[in-house]
């Protein structure tokens, strides 16, 4: 995961892309592929897929396989 800068109070690096970035990319659409989300956020495909999978595990997004692609939507 790419990191932007170190948080001085915790000493940990802060992620370059937030969960909100990925949710916003999906909320602007009626479903989007991993590639479309990656392009909207400005990250690599692997980063988008990993973050979307994490969000799906928390119940914030849903996915379904369409051909060779995943179609992601925000959970309601």
Residue pairs with C-beta under 8 A, 6 or more apart in sequence:
1 15
1 16
1 47
1 50
2 15
2 16
2 17
2 43
2 47
3 13
3 14
3 15
3 16
4 13
4 14
4 15
4 16
5 13
5 14
6 12
6 13
6 14
7 13
7 14
16 43
17 41
17 42
17 43
17 47
17 51
19 51
19 54
19 55
19 60
21 41
22 37
22 41
22 48
22 51
22 52
22 55
22 61
23 55
23 60
23 61
23 74
25 32
25 36
25 37
25 40
25 41
26 32
26 37
26 61
26 72
26 73
26 74
27 74
28 40
29 36
30 73
31 71
31 72
31 73
32 40
32 71
32 72
33 69
33 70
33 71
33 72
34 45
34 48
34 49
34 52
34 69
34 70
34 72
35 45
35 48
35 69
37 48
37 52
37 72
38 44
38 45
38 47
38 48
38 49
41 47
41 48
49 70
52 61
52 63
52 70
52 72
53 63
55 61
56 62
56 63
56 72
59 75
60 74
60 75
61 72
61 73
61 74
61 75
62 72
62 73
62 74
62 75
63 70
63 71
63 72
63 73
64 70
64 71
65 71
